[in-house]
Amino acid sequence: MIRSELIQKIADENPHLTQRHVERIVNTVFEEIIEALAKGDRVELRGFGAFSVKSRDARLGRNPRTGEAVKVEDKKVPFFKTGKLLRDRLNGKV
């Protein structure tokens, strides 16, 4: 499912909201998650999962084409850990 499909589904299930309002709500939720992660905060959605930021140390990597050693800078990457409810549903344990 992509963002536009999510917006359409929410709009279809909530006829009292216009497409524009639903789009604004969805975009606001995503922007708030992004801003929190950019500050290094953790975002937890009970039953769904938690978004956090992990730091990766600098390391020596390898160019797969040439085999040459390449220095990879340290960086921060987003991390998502599924919640128990989501894991159970995916495994058929409703």
Secondary structure, DSSP 8 states (H G I E B T S, - for coil): --HHHHHHHHHHH-TTS-HHHHHHHHHHHHHHHHHHHHTT--EEETTTEEEEEEEE--EEEE-TTT--EEEE--EEEEEEEE-HHHHHHHTT--
